Amino acid sequence: MSAADEELLAEMMASVQANMTSLRDAYQQRAQLTGTGTAADKQVTVVVNADGVLIETRMDEDITELSPDEIAQAVTAAAQQAFAEVKRKTEELVAPMRERHSRMPKLSELLPGIPDDLTDLPTVIAASTTPQASAEPRESGAERKESRGAGPGVTESGW
């Protein structure tokens, strides 16, 4: 290996180590990210974590002015908005690492015959945000109350 190749290899190793440190830091920062979404004129607010898991739901006292379907739609819209925010924040977090990676020497410069693009992998297909049609018919409110019995749960007085 020539002195130039050794220097290039040392440069790549230093860059890889810097990227690993940045990646570790980014993972820690990402774990703290949250996204917030609102809907129905801010009557519904939800917060999701970096994984898109719903961690908080808040509703204004005047939410009773909305129908159950409108509340459900508002929660869904707010959750989707919150996830979009956390996704944007995640992209901003990894952008510097992507930039640094683009400046790194290519593998083929160090090892002739190795393709530069090892990222030719299938891409993840975005999951649908449209609910699937249920095979079972919806129960009416009276049927749900009857099937639940008198156990604990959400009651009309709880709204």
NORQUIPE-V996343 format. One record per residue. N is the residue number from 1. RES is the residue in one small letter. OMEGA is omega as a letter, one per 30 degrees, with the letter a starting at -180 (* if undefined). Layout:
n=N res=RES omega=OMEGA
n=N res=RES omega=OMEGA
This chain:
n=1 res=m omega=a
n=2 res=s omega=l
n=3 res=a omega=l
n=4 res=a omega=l
n=5 res=d omega=l
n=6 res=e omega=l
n=7 res=e omega=l
n=8 res=l omega=l
n=9 res=l omega=l
n=10 res=a omega=l
n=11 res=e omega=l
n=12 res=m omega=l
n=13 res=m omega=l
n=14 res=a omega=l
n=15 res=s omega=l
n=16 res=v omega=l
n=17 res=q omega=l
n=18 res=a omega=l
n=19 res=n omega=l
n=20 res=m omega=l
n=21 res=t omega=l
n=22 res=s omega=l
n=23 res=l omega=l
n=24 res=r omega=l
n=25 res=d omega=a
n=26 res=a omega=l
n=27 res=y omega=l
n=28 res=q omega=l
n=29 res=q omega=a
n=30 res=r omega=a
n=31 res=a omega=a
n=32 res=q omega=a
n=33 res=l omega=l
n=34 res=t omega=l
n=35 res=g omega=a
n=36 res=t omega=l
n=37 res=g omega=l
n=38 res=t omega=l
n=39 res=a omega=l
n=40 res=a omega=a
n=41 res=d omega=l
n=42 res=k omega=l
n=43 res=q omega=l
n=44 res=v omega=l
n=45 res=t omega=l
n=46 res=v omega=l
n=47 res=v omega=l
n=48 res=v omega=l
n=49 res=n omega=a
n=50 res=a omega=l
n=51 res=d omega=a
n=52 res=g omega=l
n=53 res=v omega=l
n=54 res=l omega=a
n=55 res=i omega=l
n=56 res=e omega=l
n=57 res=t omega=l
n=58 res=r omega=l
n=59 res=m omega=l
n=60 res=d omega=l
n=61 res=e omega=a
n=62 res=d omega=l
n=63 res=i omega=a
n=64 res=t omega=l
n=65 res=e omega=l
n=66 res=l omega=l
n=67 res=s omega=l
n=68 res=p omega=l
n=69 res=d omega=l
n=70 res=e omega=l
n=71 res=i omega=l
n=72 res=a omega=l
n=73 res=q omega=l
n=74 res=a omega=l
n=75 res=v omega=l
n=76 res=t omega=a
n=77 res=a omega=l
n=78 res=a omega=l
n=79 res=a omega=l
n=80 res=q omega=l
n=81 res=q omega=l
n=82 res=a omega=l
n=83 res=f omega=l
n=84 res=a omega=l
n=85 res=e omega=a
n=86 res=v omega=l
n=87 res=k omega=l
n=88 res=r omega=l
n=89 res=k omega=l
n=90 res=t omega=l
n=91 res=e omega=l
n=92 res=e omega=a
n=93 res=l omega=a
n=94 res=v omega=a
n=95 res=a omega=l
n=96 res=p omega=l
n=97 res=m omega=l
n=98 res=r omega=l
n=99 res=e omega=l
n=100 res=r omega=l
n=101 res=h omega=a
n=102 res=s omega=l
n=103 res=r omega=a
n=104 res=m omega=l
n=105 res=p omega=l
n=106 res=k omega=l
n=107 res=l omega=a
n=108 res=s omega=l
n=109 res=e omega=a
n=110 res=l omega=a
n=111 res=l omega=a
n=112 res=p omega=l
n=113 res=g omega=l
n=114 res=i omega=l
n=115 res=p omega=l
n=116 res=d omega=a
n=117 res=d omega=l
n=118 res=l omega=a
n=119 res=t omega=a
n=120 res=d omega=a
n=121 res=l omega=l
n=122 res=p omega=l
n=123 res=t omega=l
n=124 res=v omega=l
n=125 res=i omega=a
n=126 res=a omega=l
n=127 res=a omega=a
n=128 res=s omega=l
n=129 res=t omega=l
n=130 res=t omega=a
n=131 res=p omega=l
n=132 res=q omega=l
n=133 res=a omega=a
n=134 res=s omega=l
n=135 res=a omega=a
n=136 res=e omega=l
n=137 res=p omega=l
n=138 res=r omega=l
n=139 res=e omega=l
n=140 res=s omega=l
n=141 res=g omega=a
n=142 res=a omega=l
n=143 res=e omega=l
n=144 res=r omega=l
n=145 res=k omega=a
n=146 res=e omega=a
n=147 res=s omega=a
n=148 res=r omega=a
n=149 res=g omega=a
n=150 res=a omega=a
n=151 res=g omega=l
n=152 res=p omega=l
n=153 res=g omega=a
n=154 res=v omega=l
n=155 res=t omega=l
n=156 res=e omega=a
n=157 res=s omega=l
n=158 res=g omega=l
n=159 res=w omega=*
